[in-house]
Amino acid sequence: MFLTGFIFASVVVYLICLSEDLLPMMGNAGVALGAGVMFGLITMLVQYVGLFMTGLHTGLFLGIAGIAIAHTWWSPESYWTIIGIMLGSTLLLAILTLYFQKGLTILGTAVSGGAIMFATLDYFIEKFSMVYWLLERLKSGEASTPCWFSWMILGVWPFMVVVGSLTQWRITGRGIYHQQMVPSKKSRSVNLQRVRSREARAELRQKKYRYLYQVRTAHGDIISQEYIQSLQRKAYPTVDNGTLQSDSTHTTMLPPDHNQLAPLTESEDETGGSQPPPSPTVSGGGPRLTQVTMH
């Protein structure tokens, strides 16, 4: 995309400088190169400007080729017809490139690259003879018939279009989109450090949870144990608190009435069983408490 913007701005600015004739040739070339570099950077950095210029070049080259081919059986009556055809083709391809970005970008770069290679070969072999022939076809429609060697040079253009399109479609452009940016080494290292720090924090959090789990399983559920002990203190305030505050056992206090629910023995059944069994007492004189210890 830089090359499309660079070529477009350089050619346009150089032609304007030649028409004004204010600077010498080297001055015109310097101004054209500066403008080309600036516009090339814009087309490279701004995505939609680059796509628009790529489509503009594609439509321009296809319009020139179409008019040159159509001159074999049709000659336009005025220059405005040629200008209208070229403007229509350039704007149409520029707008379509914004919608069908990948496909027309491949086609546009292949067309532009083929045109550059054709013009380069024509300059070094025949000093732009085929380029001048195309310009004469655009101006008047009448031009001398080139030789077979010139036709071979012109055939380089469509051949390179086919080769470039197939190469990008099947090899270099597969799985790659122009919206994706390749991260630099610095950004990759920063992202790696962030991932490592995130993993370290997650591992530290897991270690903390594992430690808390080990403490809770080793010493019991502290919250529920204290809650049960508070309930037991409210129910039996005279019971020694030292037994209830043991960390290694869970003590359950059964009420005195629980012993009355025990089944009668045969001797108690023969004596009548109407008398309630005496409540057992401890040496201290209070009701006996049955302790069930769960380890």
C-alpha positions in Angstrom: 0.0 0.0 0.0 3.0 2.3 0.5 4.0 1.7 -3.1 0.6 2.6 -4.5 0.4 5.8 -2.6 4.1 6.7 -3.4 3.6 6.1 -7.1 0.4 8.0 -7.3 1.5 11.1 -5.4 5.0 11.2 -7.1 3.6 11.1 -10.6 0.8 13.6 -10.0 3.1 16.1 -8.2 5.8 15.7 -10.8 3.3 16.4 -13.7 2.0 19.5 -11.9 5.6 20.8 -11.4 6.4 20.2 -15.0 3.3 22.1 -16.1 4.1 25.1 -13.9 7.8 25.1 -14.8 8.9 26.9 -11.6 11.8 24.6 -10.5 14.6 22.9 -12.3 14.3 19.2 -13.1 16.0 18.0 -9.9 13.9 20.4 -7.9 10.7 18.9 -9.4 12.0 15.4 -8.7 12.8 16.2 -5.1 9.3 17.8 -4.5 7.7 14.8 -6.2 9.6 12.3 -4.1 8.8 14.1 -0.9 5.1 14.2 -1.7 5.3 10.5 -2.7 6.9 9.5 0.6 4.3 11.4 2.7 1.3 10.1 0.8 2.8 6.6 0.9 3.1 6.7 4.7 -0.5 7.8 4.9 -1.7 4.9 2.7 0.3 2.5 4.7 -0.8 3.7 8.2 -4.4 4.5 7.4 -6.1 1.3 6.4 -9.1 2.6 4.4 -7.0 5.2 2.5 -4.6 2.4 1.4 -7.5 0.2 0.3 -9.1 3.0 -1.6 -5.8 3.8 -3.4 -5.3 0.2 -4.2 -8.7 0.0 -5.8 -8.1 3.3 -7.6 -4.9 1.9 -9.2 -6.7 -1.3 -10.2 -9.5 0.5 -11.9 -7.1 2.9 -13.6 -5.0 0.1 -15.1 -8.0 -2.0 -16.1 -9.6 1.0 -17.7 -6.5 1.7 -19.8 -6.2 -1.9 -20.9 -9.9 -2.1 -21.7 -9.9 1.1 -23.8 -6.7 -0.1 -25.7 -8.4 -3.4 -26.5 -11.7 -1.8 -27.4 -10.0 0.5 -30.0 -9.7 -2.5 -32.4 -13.5 -2.3 -33.2 -14.6 1.0 -31.5 -13.1 4.5 -31.4 -14.5 7.1 -29.0 -15.8 10.4 -30.5 -14.4 12.7 -27.8 -11.9 12.7 -24.9 -14.7 13.0 -22.4 -15.8 9.5 -23.2 -12.4 8.1 -22.3 -12.2 10.3 -19.2 -15.7 9.1 -18.1 -14.8 5.5 -18.6 -11.5 5.8 -16.7 -13.2 7.7 -13.8 -16.0 5.2 -13.6 -13.7 2.2 -13.5 -11.4 3.8 -10.9 -14.2 4.8 -8.6 -16.0 1.5 -9.0 -12.9 -0.6 -8.2 -12.0 1.7 -5.3 -15.4 1.3 -3.7 -15.6 -2.4 -4.3 -12.1 -2.8 -2.7 -13.5 -1.3 0.5 -16.2 -4.0 0.6 -14.3 -7.1 -0.7 -11.0 -6.3 0.9 -8.9 -9.4 0.7 -9.9 -10.6 -2.8 -9.6 -7.3 -4.5 -6.4 -6.4 -2.6 -4.8 -9.5 -4.0 -6.1 -8.7 -7.5 -5.1 -5.0 -7.2 -1.6 -5.7 -6.1 -1.1 -8.2 -8.9 -2.3 -5.8 -11.5 -0.1 -2.9 -10.2 2.9 -5.2 -9.9 2.4 -6.5 -13.4 2.1 -3.0 -14.8 5.3 -1.9 -13.1 7.2 -4.9 -14.4 5.9 -4.3 -17.9 6.9 -0.7 -17.9 10.3 -1.5 -16.5 11.0 -4.1 -19.2 9.7 -1.7 -21.9 12.0 1.0 -20.6 15.2 -1.1 -20.6 14.5 -2.9 -23.9 12.5 -0.5 -26.1 12.6 2.9 -24.3 8.9 3.0 -23.5 7.7 2.2 -27.0 4.7 0.2 -25.8 3.9 2.7 -23.1 3.8 5.5 -25.8 1.6 3.2 -27.9 -0.9 2.8 -25.1 -1.0 6.6 -24.6 -1.6 7.2 -28.3 -4.5 4.7 -28.2 -6.0 6.7 -25.4 -5.5 10.1 -27.1 -6.4 9.5 -30.8 -7.0 5.8 -31.3 -4.5 5.7 -34.2 -1.0 4.4 -33.6 1.5 2.4 -35.5 1.3 -1.4 -35.2 4.1 -2.7 -32.9 6.2 -5.7 -33.8 5.9 -9.2 -32.3 8.6 -8.5 -29.7 6.8 -5.5 -28.4 3.7 -7.7 -28.1 5.7 -10.1 -26.0 6.8 -7.3 -23.7 3.1 -6.3 -23.4 2.2 -9.9 -22.6 4.3 -9.8 -19.5 1.6 -7.7 -17.8 -1.3 -10.2 -17.9 1.1 -13.1 -17.3 2.4 -11.5 -14.1 -1.2 -10.6 -13.1 -2.1 -14.3 -13.2 1.1 -15.4 -11.5 0.8 -12.8 -8.7 -2.8 -13.6 -8.1 -2.3 -17.3 -7.9 0.8 -16.9 -5.7 -1.0 -14.7 -3.2 -4.2 -16.7 -3.2 -2.6 -20.2 -2.8 0.6 -19.5 -0.9 1.4 -16.1 0.7 -2.1 -14.8 1.4 -3.6 -18.0 2.9 -4.7 -17.4 6.5 -3.3 -13.9 6.6 -5.4 -10.7 6.7 -4.2 -7.1 6.4 -6.2 -6.2 9.6 -3.9 -8.4 11.7 -0.8 -6.8 13.0 2.4 -8.8 13.8 3.4 -8.0 17.4 6.9 -6.8 17.9 9.4 -8.6 20.1 9.0 -6.0 22.9 5.2 -6.4 23.0 5.6 -10.2 23.0 8.0 -10.0 26.0 5.7 -7.6 27.8 2.7 -10.0 27.2 4.8 -12.9 28.4 5.7 -11.1 31.6 2.0 -10.3 32.2 1.1 -14.0 31.7 3.8 -15.2 34.1 2.8 -12.7 36.8 -0.9 -13.7 36.4 0.1 -17.3 36.7 2.2 -16.6 39.8 -0.7 -14.7 41.4 -3.1 -17.6 40.7 -0.7 -20.1 42.1 -0.2 -18.0 45.3 -4.0 -17.8 45.6 -4.3 -21.6 45.3 -1.6 -22.1 47.9 -3.4 -19.8 50.3 -6.7 -21.8 49.8 -4.9 -25.1 50.3 -3.4 -23.9 53.5 -6.7 -22.7 54.8 -8.3 -26.0 53.9 -5.6 -27.9 55.7 -6.1 -25.8 58.8 -9.8 -26.3 58.8 -9.6 -30.0 58.3 -6.9 -30.4 61.0 -8.6 -28.3 63.7 -12.2 -28.6 62.8 -14.6 -25.9 61.7 -13.8 -23.1 64.1 -17.0 -21.1 63.4 -19.4 -23.9 63.8 -17.5 -25.3 66.8 -17.7 -22.0 68.7 -21.4 -21.7 67.8 -22.2 -25.1 69.2 -20.2 -24.4 72.3 -22.1 -21.2 72.9 -25.4 -23.1 72.6 -24.1 -25.7 75.1 -23.1 -23.0 77.6 -26.6 -21.5 77.4 -28.2 -24.9 77.9 -25.9 -26.1 80.7 -24.2 -23.2 82.4 -22.9 -25.3 85.3 -20.9 -27.6 83.1 -17.1 -27.2 83.1 -16.0 -25.1 80.2 -12.7 -26.9 79.9 -14.2 -29.9 78.4 -16.2 -28.0 75.9 -13.3 -25.9 74.7 -11.2 -28.9 73.6 -9.8 -28.4 70.1 -9.3 -32.1 69.4 -12.8 -33.4 70.2 -16.4 -32.5 69.6 -18.5 -33.0 72.7 -22.2 -33.5 72.6 -24.2 -33.1 75.8 -27.3 -35.3 76.2 -30.0 -34.0 78.6 -31.0 -36.1 81.7 -34.3 -37.0 80.3 -32.6 -39.0 77.6 -31.9 -41.8 80.0 -35.7 -42.4 80.6 -36.0 -43.4 77.0 -33.9 -46.5 77.5 -35.9 -49.9 77.2 -36.9 -51.8 80.3 -35.1 -54.9 81.3 -36.8 -58.2 82.2 -36.4 -57.7 86.0 -37.9 -54.2 85.8 -40.8 -55.6 83.7 -41.5 -58.3 86.3 -41.6 -55.8 89.2 -44.2 -53.8 87.5 -42.4 -51.2 85.5 -44.8 -48.6 86.8 -42.1 -47.0 88.9 -39.9 -44.7 86.9 -36.3 -45.7 87.2 -34.3 -43.5 89.5 -32.2 -40.9 87.8 -28.6 -41.7 88.1 -26.5 -39.2 90.0 -22.8 -38.5 90.2 -20.8 -37.9 93.3 -21.1 -34.2 92.9 -24.9 -34.4 93.5 -26.0 -33.1 90.1 -27.5 -35.0 87.2 -25.1 -37.3 85.3 -24.2 -36.1 81.8 -23.4 -38.6 79.1 -20.6 -37.5 76.9 -20.3 -38.7 73.4 -16.9 -37.9 71.9 -16.3 -37.9 68.2 -12.7 -37.8 67.0 
